[in-house]
């Protein structure tokens, strides 16, 4: 498994939102299916631009020289194709619904070579999968839900391709990790420099940044450190969201850093929040003070009972 240095982890995995480039709807407005489609299209525009940029800037030979195979590059072209079709499908659905689809924004992605691109691609695909899984419960139309489910499957396949080619366990968690609108937007906003003023307002807001401050991958039961640029309350918790598990840990302070022991429930791409309250159930937006940060946690060795058929 490839180890990310602290610098690479900070750049690629401790994704931070430092601006609010997307117009936000007024508080209290009911979220509609059109809002969810616009939100999904905003994310698909980002991925579409991300992959086309890499294909334009780096050749197949560049990826081979970096240790990736021709088969990976071929998969990369298919993923680029998929993301373009996702944009087209959501655009068409919004136009059919009588809405003006949001246009692509201007982006900045912190990759400089094939390895840093694939690392970031793995993270973005994981976030995309979590976004569709978390947003599904907000969709009222069965037709739209079916479309979202279909895209979710493809995003999950993309995630597996990227993880496998990084030497990570592709199915690191038995379950997908749902993530709400605001945590996903907090992560996506880090790459959005500006958006057209004519784009529709979205029902999203970004939380303050929680930064992971050491190299990855991590492992369960080790102490991991985080930092924030802002005040901390007297009592707070670090909450790990991974798969269908939400686990709160009471942190300690170590040399100005926030330290928390990674729980055994954290496996694979894990979202970490700083919360005002402990919870092992649903982490609501009202609890979140900072985050999410993203950490990669090596899963334990698989176990199974061959007698259970």
Secondary structure, 3 states (H helix, E strand, C coil): CCCECHHHHHHHCCCCCCCCCCCECCCCCCCCHHHHHHHHHHHHHHHHHHHHHHHHHCCHHHHHHCCCCHHHHHHHHHHHHHHHHHHHHHHHHHHHCCCCCCCCCEECCCCCCHHHHHHHHHHHHHHHHHHHHHHHHHCCCHHHHHHHHHHHHHHHHHHHHHHHHCCCCCCCCCCCCCCCHHHHHHHHHHHEEECCCCCCCECCCCCECEEECCCECEECCCEEEEEECCCCCCCCEEEEEECCEEEEECCEEECCEEEEECCCCCCEEEEEEEECCCCCCCCCHHHEEEEEEEEEEECCCCCCCCCCC
